[in-house]
Amino acid sequence: MIVANSSVKPSKLRVGIVVGEASGDILGAALLKGLKENFDSVEAVGIAGPLLQAEGCLLYTSDAADE
């Protein structure tokens, strides 16, 4: 739980995110940036555009797609 004006940050958050167009990439990047301000560690993986990737979101890949 995030408490406003709290000096204690929760330790770790894992997030999956999927965006399908530029507006989602903009909003997702802003969301990820805000989460990183409130958690010591944020791991984000998903289908992301360049802005989300710049914020540290890793692209989801599947080994099954190579089969």
Sequence and secondary structure as in RCSB ss.txt:
>XXXX:A:sequence
MIVANSSVKPSKLRVGIVVGEASGDILGAALLKGLKENFDSVEAVGIAGPLLQAEGCLLYTSDAADE
>XXXX:A:secstr
   TT S   SEEEEEEE  SHHHHHHHHHHHHHHHHH SEEEEEEE  HHHHHTT EE   GGGG 
